[in-house]
Every structure is written in structure tokens, then in C-alpha cells.
């Protein structure tokens, strides 16, 4: 009798699960899906950045001509005694993007392009604004942060996504 119980138990636990049992164990089948829109990262170069632009309000601009670039350059540096030389950009092959956050009531604010991705229909620019926290000692002067970048020519639609980061300083 003991032998019969041992043989029955051995055969019961040594059985290989059937195909149906395996499917029942994985109630949700794994299906590989392909995204409808594939994005690629776009490399860019910082042309100029700072905290004392002539832009009093927050603006995002895509620049595709030398004339437009020259006008924006003059506004960027209208608060300076001397305007730096205009960088040479071949607008047949490149575009420029300006991001600003407008007037801030103290120092410590910055703005920068974190990344740019392109899909078939548009380019998406992720812009980060850094804001000083309450523990930060900042200058008591109006600032006008900006960043100007250059990227391969864009003629499509450009969207901007803003993110804000508040940082704390050592006490």
C-alpha cells in the first residue's frame, strides 16, 4: 500500500504541465507593440546664455533667418554697454531657438534646454527653469535669464514643454 502511495505521489508531481496549464498560469499573454511615433534625440549647441537679457517676458522663439537672428541678438544684449559679435549661423542648415523666462525679482534663476526630440510631425523642446528655494541667498537685483541654442534646421512644428525645478541651498 505504501508503495502505491509513493508511486502515485511521484507521478503526480513529476508531470509536465500541458500547454493549456501554462497559458492559464500566464493569464495575460505578452504582446510586443511598436510605437506609432518614433522619436529621435536631436543634438544642439549652446550659443549664449545669461541672466541679463532684454526680454522682459517669457518667450520661446524659433529663428530661421539671419535677419531675425540679428534683431533678437540686439534685444538680448540691449542692457549691455557693448553688444558681443553676432555668431555666424548658416540658416540653410541650422535653426536657432531662444528661451527666456522674463523678469525675475532676484538672482539665482536660470533657464536651459534639457533635450530636443523629433518625430515625423514635430520637434519637442524640453525647457527647464531652475528657481532658488527659500534657503538660498540671492542677489537683490532684477534678472532676465535666457538661453540661445543652435540645432539642425527645423521647418516643422516645434512645441515647448516647460518644467520647473526648485533647488535648495546649504544653510
C-alpha positions in Angstrom: 0.0 0.0 0.0 2.8 2.4 0.9 4.5 1.7 -2.4 1.3 2.6 -4.3 1.0 5.9 -2.5 4.7 6.8 -3.2 4.3 5.9 -6.9 1.1 7.9 -7.2 2.7 10.9 -5.5 5.8 10.7 -7.6 3.8 10.5 -10.8 1.5 13.4 -9.8 4.3 15.8 -9.0 6.6 14.8 -11.9 4.0 15.5 -14.6 4.9 18.2 -17.1 2.2 20.9 -17.4 0.1 20.8 -20.5 0.1 23.8 -22.9 -3.3 24.8 -21.5 -2.0 24.9 -17.9 1.0 27.1 -19.0 -1.4 29.6 -20.7 -3.7 29.6 -17.6 -0.7 30.4 -15.4 0.2 33.4 -17.5 -3.3 34.9 -17.7 -2.1 37.9 -19.7 -0.2 37.0 -22.8 2.8 39.2 -23.6 2.4 41.1 -26.8 5.1 43.1 -28.4 3.8 46.5 -29.6 5.6 49.1 -31.7 5.1 52.8 -31.0 3.2 54.7 -33.7 5.6 57.6 -33.5 9.3 57.0 -33.1 11.2 59.9 -31.6 14.9 60.6 -32.1 17.1 62.8 -30.0 18.5 66.0 -31.6 21.9 67.3 -30.6 22.2 71.1 -30.1 24.9 73.7 -29.3 24.6 76.5 -26.8 25.4 79.8 -28.5 24.8 82.1 -25.5 23.2 82.0 -22.1 22.9 84.5 -19.3 20.8 86.4 -16.8 20.6 89.9 -18.2 18.7 89.8 -21.5 16.5 92.5 -22.9 13.4 90.1 -22.8 11.1 91.3 -20.1 8.6 88.5 -20.6 8.9 84.7 -21.0 9.3 83.8 -24.7 10.2 80.8 -26.8 11.3 81.6 -30.3 12.4 79.5 -33.3 14.8 81.5 -35.5 15.3 80.6 -39.2 16.9 83.6 -40.8 19.9 85.9 -40.3 17.7 89.0 -40.2 15.5 87.6 -37.4 18.6 86.4 -35.5 20.2 89.8 -35.7 17.0 91.5 -34.3 16.9 89.0 -31.4 20.6 89.4 -30.7 20.1 93.2 -30.3 17.3 92.7 -27.9 19.2 90.1 -25.9 22.1 92.5 -25.3 20.3 95.8 -25.1 21.1 96.0 -21.3 24.9 95.8 -22.0 27.3 98.6 -22.7 28.7 96.6 -25.7 26.9 94.0 -27.8 29.0 90.9 -28.4 29.7 90.0 -32.0 26.8 88.1 -33.7 27.7 84.4 -34.0 27.8 83.1 -37.6 24.9 80.6 -38.2 24.2 79.1 -41.6 20.4 79.2 -41.6 20.2 77.0 -44.7 21.5 74.1 -42.5 20.7 75.3 -38.9 18.0 76.9 -36.8 18.3 78.7 -33.5 16.0 78.6 -30.5 15.7 81.3 -27.8 14.1 80.5 -24.4 13.6 83.2 -21.8 11.7 83.4 -18.5 11.3 87.1 -18.4 11.9 89.5 -15.4 12.7 87.8 -12.1 13.0 89.8 -8.9 16.3 88.3 -7.7 19.3 86.3 -8.9 19.5 82.6 -8.8 17.1 81.9 -11.7 18.2 80.0 -14.8 16.6 78.6 -17.9 18.0 75.9 -20.2 17.0 73.5 -22.9 17.3 70.0 -21.4 16.6 68.0 -24.6 15.0 68.1 -28.1 13.3 65.1 -29.7 11.9 64.8 -33.2 9.1 62.7 -34.6 7.7 62.7 -38.1 5.3 65.6 -37.3 7.1 67.8 -34.8 10.1 68.6 -32.6 9.6 68.8 -28.9 11.9 71.1 -26.8 12.1 70.3 -23.1 12.9 73.5 -21.2 13.9 73.6 -17.5 13.6 76.6 -15.3 15.6 76.5 -12.0 14.2 78.5 -9.2 16.1 79.3 -5.9 14.5 77.9 -2.8 13.8 79.7 0.4 17.1 78.7 1.9 19.1 80.4 -0.9 20.7 83.8 -0.5 20.3 85.6 -3.9 21.2 89.0 -5.2 18.5 91.6 -4.9 18.6 92.7 -8.5 16.2 92.1 -11.4 17.4 89.4 -13.7 16.2 88.3 -17.2 17.5 84.7 -17.8 17.9 83.3 -21.3 19.5 80.6 -23.4 20.1 80.6 -27.1 20.9 77.4 -28.9 21.6 76.1 -32.4 20.3 72.9 -33.9 20.0 71.2 -37.3 17.4 73.0 -39.5 13.8 72.7 -38.4 11.0 73.6 -40.7 8.3 71.6 -38.9 6.2 72.4 -35.9 8.1 73.0 -32.7 6.4 72.5 -29.3 7.9 73.6 -26.0 7.4 71.7 -22.7 8.3 73.6 -19.6 9.5 72.1 -16.4 10.4 73.9 -13.1 12.9 72.8 -10.6 13.2 74.5 -7.2 16.6 73.9 -5.6 17.7 74.5 -2.0 21.0 75.9 -0.9 23.2 75.0 2.0 22.3 76.6 5.3 
